[in-house]
Amino acid sequence: MAGQSRKHRGGGVNESSPGASLLFSRGAVIATATMFGLTYSLSAGLIAFSLVQQGRSEALIGANAAMHAVGVLVVAVCLPRFVAAYGIRRLVIIALGTAATVLASFPALPFIVLWFVLRLMLGMASETLFVLSEVWTNSLSSESTRARAMATYTAALSIGFALGPIILSLVGTSGFAPYLVGAGIALAAAALVASPKVQVPVFDEPVTGSPLRFMRLAPVAISATMLNAALETSGLSFLAIYAVNLGWPEADATRLMSVMMIGAIMLQLPIGWLGDTIDRITLVVALAMIAALGALAWPFALGSPWLTYGLLFIWGGAFVGIYTLMLSVVGSRFKGTELVGIYAAMGLMWGLGALLGPLIAGFAMEWSRNGLAFFAAAVCATFAAFVVTRGKRPT
């Protein structure tokens, strides 16, 4: 099977390892995954607010945000080689330290040219955390528990995404405080990862090939990554606006995003349990169809608050569950540094999905009042059809 011939030392953690060491390891990888989500959600809104307060134009704000994607691209190309040379622990600590330093530097260096450089560095750190936390989580699981392990990982990602807006609501968007809170959390995560009790996989053999090669090896996983990013960022960007357009009060409409994220967090473990029990690809198709039909039901459900809450809770869990299961499938099929290359390509395409999703959803909402629902249903149904046409080819 592709990728399984790759030799690597320490690529998995023995389930019989001492309980305390394994517990520390799981805590460290969860902290790393949470920091990726937090870095993305905190910085996106906070930096945009800061630039608005400086009187900067929307074009400049958008250009600054694009530097995050440039940083992702740079690291996605280089990271597989860095893993073999420097090791996962060192790279994660460097990324967390970089994220902390960069966040603290934004208010300390109020020069717009430097903010472009800082945003680039933040994107590089964020991508490193994203990819290596996936590889690390995979190493902590056996085949019988892989889907549940990846479910814990995606739940941690969602918690990180939810923490960003919570921090901003508590400490505000002005001054040093929000930046320093994010930096402090990153440093705490770095201290946990540095503990000698934490086990990390070690890959001795450098990877060969470009991101395009890895995309060809796992097209379904790449598509699932883009789907997850497009839906998550579109939902966070437009769900409240969509509800307001249908007559919801603004305060109630913003609560819908929290309901969606809570579903994305709480339903991952049940989905992971199912993924360790039944065929994962079959379950992926089922979740994609549930997400498609659920999105089509939005225009009708939004007439009732409780029906809307229940629907969005399930919908959030379903579409994030697709990504959870595809991470498990990739972890089962690929090993060693080739797995790092696949996850790096998935991280790159996450950035592309996060860029294209809100753009297309915005056009859809201009075309129709229910454009967001139609967009979400269309991409989920298209993904399900793509997986079905692949037949027995799992990735």
C-alpha positions in Angstrom: 0.0 0.0 0.0 1.3 3.4 -0.9 3.5 5.0 1.7 3.7 2.0 4.0 7.2 1.1 2.8 8.6 4.3 4.3 10.9 3.6 7.2 10.7 5.8 10.2 11.8 5.6 13.8 9.4 6.5 16.6 6.5 7.0 14.2 4.0 5.7 16.7 3.6 5.6 20.4 3.1 2.2 22.0 -0.3 1.9 23.7 1.4 0.1 26.5 3.6 3.2 27.3 3.4 4.5 30.8 0.1 6.2 31.5 1.5 9.5 32.7 3.8 9.8 29.6 0.9 9.1 27.2 -1.3 11.5 29.1 1.3 14.3 28.8 1.7 13.5 25.1 -2.0 13.7 24.4 -2.3 16.9 26.4 0.6 18.4 24.4 -0.8 17.6 21.0 -4.2 18.9 22.0 -2.6 22.1 23.1 -0.8 22.4 19.8 -4.0 21.8 17.8 -5.9 24.3 19.9 -3.2 26.9 19.4 -3.6 26.5 15.6 -7.3 27.3 15.8 -6.7 30.1 18.3 -3.9 31.7 16.3 -6.1 31.8 13.2 -9.4 32.9 14.8 -7.8 35.4 17.2 -5.4 37.1 14.8 -7.9 37.3 11.9 -10.4 39.4 13.7 -8.0 41.2 16.0 -5.6 42.4 13.3 -8.5 43.5 11.1 -10.0 45.6 13.9 -6.6 47.1 14.7 -6.1 48.1 11.1 -9.6 49.7 11.0 -8.8 51.7 14.1 -5.6 52.9 12.3 -7.8 54.1 9.4 -6.4 51.7 6.9 -8.4 50.8 3.7 -10.2 47.5 3.2 -7.9 46.8 0.3 -4.9 47.0 2.6 -6.6 44.9 5.3 -7.3 42.2 2.7 -3.7 42.3 1.4 -2.4 42.0 4.9 -4.6 39.0 5.5 -3.3 37.4 2.3 0.2 37.3 3.8 -1.0 34.6 6.2 -1.8 32.4 3.1 1.6 33.2 1.7 3.2 32.0 4.9 1.2 28.8 4.7 2.4 28.2 1.1 6.1 28.7 2.0 5.9 26.3 4.9 3.8 23.7 3.1 6.6 23.3 0.5 9.5 23.1 3.0 8.0 21.5 6.1 8.3 17.8 5.1 12.1 18.2 4.7 12.4 20.2 8.0 10.7 17.4 9.9 13.5 14.9 9.1 16.2 17.5 9.8 15.0 19.1 13.0 12.3 16.8 14.5 8.7 17.4 15.5 9.3 18.6 19.0 11.8 21.3 18.1 9.7 22.5 15.2 6.5 22.7 17.3 8.3 24.7 20.0 9.8 27.0 17.4 6.4 27.6 15.9 4.7 28.2 19.3 7.5 30.6 20.3 7.3 32.4 16.9 3.5 32.7 17.3 3.9 34.2 20.8 6.6 36.6 19.6 4.7 37.7 16.6 1.5 38.3 18.4 3.3 40.4 21.0 5.1 42.3 18.3 2.0 43.6 16.5 1.1 46.4 19.0 4.8 47.0 19.9 5.7 47.6 16.2 3.0 49.9 14.8 4.6 50.1 11.3 2.4 48.8 8.5 5.3 47.4 6.5 6.4 45.3 9.5 2.8 44.1 10.0 3.0 42.4 6.6 6.2 40.6 7.6 4.6 39.6 11.0 1.5 38.3 9.2 3.7 36.2 6.9 5.6 34.7 10.0 2.3 34.0 11.7 1.0 32.1 8.7 4.2 30.0 8.7 3.9 29.2 12.4 0.2 28.4 12.1 0.8 26.0 9.2 3.6 24.2 11.1 1.3 23.7 14.1 -1.5 22.5 11.8 0.5 19.9 10.0 2.6 18.6 12.9 -0.3 18.3 15.3 -2.0 16.0 12.7 1.1 13.9 12.3 1.6 13.8 16.1 -2.0 12.8 16.8 -1.8 10.0 14.2 1.4 8.6 16.0 -0.5 8.4 19.3 -3.2 6.1 17.9 -3.5 2.5 16.8 -5.7 1.4 13.9 -8.5 0.5 16.3 -8.6 3.9 17.9 -7.4 6.1 15.0 -10.8 7.8 14.2 -11.4 8.6 17.9 -7.9 10.1 18.2 -8.4 12.2 15.1 -11.9 13.2 16.5 -10.2 14.5 19.6 -7.8 16.4 17.4 -10.6 18.1 15.3 -12.5 18.9 18.5 -9.4 20.7 19.8 -9.2 22.6 16.6 -12.8 23.7 16.9 -12.2 24.8 20.5 -9.3 26.9 19.4 -11.4 28.5 16.7 -14.1 29.3 19.4 -11.6 30.7 21.9 -10.5 33.5 19.6 -13.8 35.4 19.6 -14.3 34.6 23.3 -11.0 36.2 24.2 -11.8 39.3 22.1 -15.2 39.6 23.7 -13.6 39.5 27.2 -10.5 41.7 26.7 -11.6 43.8 23.7 -9.7 44.6 20.5 -7.6 47.6 21.6 -4.2 47.9 23.1 -1.7 45.1 24.1 -4.1 42.9 26.1 -5.6 40.7 23.5 -2.3 40.1 21.7 -0.5 39.3 25.0 -3.2 36.9 26.1 -2.7 34.9 22.8 1.0 35.1 23.2 0.8 33.8 26.8 -1.3 30.8 25.8 1.2 30.0 23.0 4.1 30.1 25.5 2.2 27.8 27.9 1.7 25.3 25.1 5.4 25.5 24.3 6.3 24.7 27.9 4.1 21.7 27.8 5.5 20.4 24.6 9.1 20.9 25.9 8.4 18.6 28.9 10.6 15.4 28.8 7.5 13.4 29.7 6.0 14.2 26.2 6.6 11.6 23.6 7.0 12.6 19.9 7.5 10.6 16.8 10.9 10.8 15.1 11.3 10.6 11.3 14.8 10.0 10.0 14.2 9.8 6.3 13.7 13.0 4.3 10.6 13.2 2.2 10.8 13.6 -1.6 8.3 15.2 -3.9 6.3 18.4 -4.2 2.9 19.3 -2.7 1.4 18.5 -6.1 2.6 14.9 -5.9 1.0 14.5 -2.5 -2.3 16.0 -3.8 -2.4 13.4 -6.5 -1.8 10.6 -3.9 -4.8 11.7 -1.8 -7.4 13.6 -3.9 -10.3 12.8 -1.7 -8.5 13.9 1.5 -7.5 17.1 -0.2 -11.1 17.7 -1.3 -12.4 17.0 2.2 -9.9 19.6 3.6 -11.0 22.3 1.2 -14.7 21.4 2.0 -14.1 21.8 5.7 -12.2 25.0 5.4 -14.7 26.5 3.0 -17.7 25.7 5.1 -16.1 26.6 8.4 -14.9 30.0 7.3 -18.1 30.8 5.3 -20.2 29.9 8.3 -18.2 32.0 10.6 -18.3 34.9 8.1 -21.9 34.8 6.9 -24.2 32.7 9.1 -25.1 35.5 11.4 -25.7 37.9 8.4 -27.8 35.3 6.7 -30.0 34.9 9.8 -30.4 38.7 10.2 -31.5 38.9 6.6 -34.2 36.4 7.4 -35.4 38.5 10.3 -33.4 37.3 13.3 -32.3 39.9 15.9 -28.5 40.4 15.7 -27.8 39.1 19.1 -29.7 35.8 18.4 -28.1 35.5 15.0 -24.6 35.7 16.4 -25.5 32.9 18.8 -26.0 30.5 15.8 -22.2 30.5 15.2 -21.6 29.3 18.7 -24.2 26.5 18.3 -22.5 25.4 15.1 -19.1 25.3 16.8 -20.5 23.4 19.8 -21.8 20.8 17.5 -18.5 20.6 15.7 -16.8 19.9 19.1 -19.3 17.6 20.9 -20.2 15.3 18.0 -16.6 14.4 16.9 -16.1 11.7 19.5 -19.4 9.9 18.6 -18.4 10.2 14.9 -14.9 8.9 15.7 -16.4 5.9 17.6 -18.5 5.1 14.5 -15.4 5.5 12.3 -13.6 2.9 14.3 -16.6 0.6 14.1 -17.9 0.8 10.5 -16.4 1.6 7.0 -15.0 5.1 7.2 -15.6 6.0 3.5 -19.2 4.9 3.7 -19.6 7.1 6.8 -17.9 10.0 5.0 -20.5 9.9 2.2 -23.3 9.6 4.7 -22.1 12.7 6.6 -21.7 14.7 3.4 -25.3 13.9 2.4 -26.5 14.8 5.9 -24.7 18.1 5.6 -26.1 18.7 2.1 -29.7 18.0 3.1 -29.3 19.9 6.4 -28.2 23.0 4.5 -31.2 22.8 2.2 -33.4 22.7 5.3 -32.0 26.0 6.7 -34.5 28.3 5.0 -37.4 26.3 6.5 -35.8 25.7 10.0 -34.9 29.4 10.5 -38.5 30.1 11.2 -38.2 28.3 14.5 -35.3 29.1 16.9 -35.1 25.7 18.6 -35.4 23.9 15.3 -32.5 26.0 14.0 -30.4 25.4 17.0 -30.9 21.6 16.7 -30.2 21.6 13.0 -27.0 23.7 13.2 -25.7 21.6 16.1 -26.0 18.4 14.0 -24.8 20.2 10.8 -21.7 21.5 12.5 -20.8 18.0 13.7 -21.5 16.4 10.3 -19.3 18.6 8.1 -16.4 18.6 10.6 -16.8 14.9 11.0 -15.9 14.5 7.3 -12.5 16.0 7.9 -12.0 13.9 11.0 -12.6 10.6 9.1 -10.4 11.6 6.2 -7.6 12.3 8.6 -8.1 8.8 9.9 -8.1 7.3 6.4 -4.9 9.1 5.4 -3.3 8.0 8.7 -4.2 4.4 8.0 -2.8 4.4 4.5 0.4 6.5 4.6 3.3 6.3 7.0 6.5 8.1 7.9 7.6 11.3 6.1 5.2 10.6 3.3 2.4 11.1 5.8 4.0 14.5 6.7 3.9 15.4 3.0 0.2 14.5 2.7 -0.7 16.5 5.8 1.3 19.4 4.6 -0.5 19.4 1.2 -3.8 19.2 3.2 -2.8 22.2 5.2 -2.0 24.1 2.0 -5.4 23.3 0.6 -7.1 24.3 3.9 -5.8 27.7 3.2 -7.1 27.7 -0.3 -10.5 26.5 0.9 -10.6 29.2 3.5 -9.9 31.8 0.8 -12.4 30.6 -1.8 -15.2 29.6 0.5 -16.2 33.0 1.8 -15.6 34.5 -1.6 -18.0 32.1 -3.4 -20.5 32.2 -0.5 -20.6 36.0 -0.7 -21.4 35.9 -4.4 -24.1 33.3 -3.7 -25.7 35.5 -1.0 -25.8 38.4 -3.5 -27.6 36.1 -6.0 -30.2 34.8 -3.6 -31.4 35.5 0.0 -30.8 31.8 0.7 -27.5 31.7 -1.2 -25.5 30.6 1.8 -27.7 27.5 2.2 -27.5 26.7 -1.5 -23.7 27.1 -1.5 -23.3 24.8 1.5 -25.6 22.2 0.1 -24.0 22.3 -3.4 -20.4 21.8 -2.1 -21.4 19.0 0.3 -23.4 17.1 -2.4 -20.5 17.6 -5.0 -18.0 16.2 -2.5 -20.3 13.1 -1.8 -20.6 12.5 -5.5 -16.9 12.7 -6.0 -16.2 10.2 -3.2 -18.8 7.8 -4.6 -17.2 8.0 -8.1 -13.9 7.0 -6.6 -15.4 3.7 -5.6 -13.0 1.6 -3.4 -10.1 4.0 -3.7 -10.1 5.5 -0.2 -8.1 8.6 -0.6 
